[in-house]
């Protein structure tokens, strides 16, 4: 089942930060797409809820060096 979740992500300061987060998320099995906007502190992730959990998405963002609110 495909779902979309929106995160408020702190610490992104540039396009490179956006690319870092998107790259880490889209590398996960079950993530269909991810879009980040550092100006809005926003990350949107479309994922297959049968393959990956929201906590896993949050963990990847945090491991990349950013905060999730």
Secondary structure by P-SEA (a helix, b strand, c coil): cbbbbbbbccccccaaaaaaaaaaaaacccccbbbbbccccbbbbbcccccccaaaaaaaaaaaccccc
